[in-house]
Amino acid sequence: MPFPSGIFYHAIGGVAAASFYVPFKQVKNWSWESYWLVSGVAAWLIMPLVMGYLFIPNLMDIIFQAPAKVLVLTFFFGLLWGLGGLTFGLSMRYLGISIGYAVVLGFTATFGTLTPMIFDGSIGAIIHSSSGQMVLSGVLVCLFGIVVYGIAGKEKEQNQGAHKGNRDFNHRKGLFVAFFSGLLSACMSFALAAGKPIAAIAVANGVPELWQNNAVLVVVLWGGFITNFVWCLILNFKNKSYKEYTVKKEGSSLRVNYLLSSSAGIIWYLQFFFYGMGGSLMGELDYASWTLHMTFIIIFSLFWGLYLKEWKGVGMKAKILLGIGLVLMFISVGLIGLAGNFHE
């Protein structure tokens, strides 16, 4: 049953996306730009090639069979997606983690799901089909759940005094930055859509449909790497943190830091490895993939937050809102899952 299997793979991708930051917590005496760049080399350069050649032996030949326009658009959207990741951090700075995370993912889910349908003109047919109406209902429930989760996050930060001493907190500026972060982060969805001709070439060359998106990810993630590579190097030289790559500091191990950062990058890559597998099994309902991805990220991030006791000490109101938001996320997944039964 391809469609349920697609949802399952999206769930695994969501687990990876929600979990990749955990190894960073054990990195010692390295600046953000240092461990982020090391993880990026693993996630955006090495893993796409390793997994690509593992499942697509003639990988580069297939990629360069694609029209130049397709390669440029796929790479360009990957570049913009990389900018989205950087502005995501700025959103956290102005809004705080809980509110910022919910708001950015809300914008990302909306833009990443609806915009490609509008541009390719398929939204009319989707709206008038039973399966499309079910999927869009799931998208709306997801967005409502994100709003509720954001309100819960605001309650949490007020209960825990998260804004005390934070001079950078600025709700209006944070929402403005979050809007652009969400739009740019959604460019991953645009990039994967732009790269579909590459996937089609892979299938035409005998690659099983399950692995077709591995070829697309190479082009997309190289675009994202360029953005993050340049910014991390700027910070390395500005903060003189470039010495961290080679100079051991007391209380830390270079080998362990490289291992942890690389592990985070590998886990990060796996989210889109499984996303590609899930999308290939969704058929014509692939436009729902992005919402499913965002939904599972939120669900499993929430579980990590509970496990790490990030919600310890919050009031009953925040806990109730958190529970409602979680239920809405599961309803969203259920509605999209039911859409497969209406699909002809």
Buried (B, 14 or more C-beta within 10 A) or exposed (E): EEBEBBBBBBBBBBBBBBBBBBBBEEBBBBBBBBBBBBBBBBBBBBBBBEBBBEBBEBBEEBBEBBEEEBBBBBBBBBBBBBBBBBBBEBBBBBBBBBBBBBBBBBBBBBBBBBBBBEEEEBBEEBEEBEBBBBBBBBBBBBBBBBBBBBBBBBBBBBBBEBBEEEEEBBEEBBBEBBBBBBBBBBBBBBBBBBBBBBBBBBBEBEBEBBBBBBBBBBBBBBBBBBBBBEBBEEBBEEEEBBEBBEEEEEEBEBEEBBBBBBBBBBBBBBBBBBBBBBBBBBEBBBBBBBBBBBBBBBBBBBBBBEEEEBBEEBEEBBBEBBEBBBEBBEBBBBBBBBBBEBBE
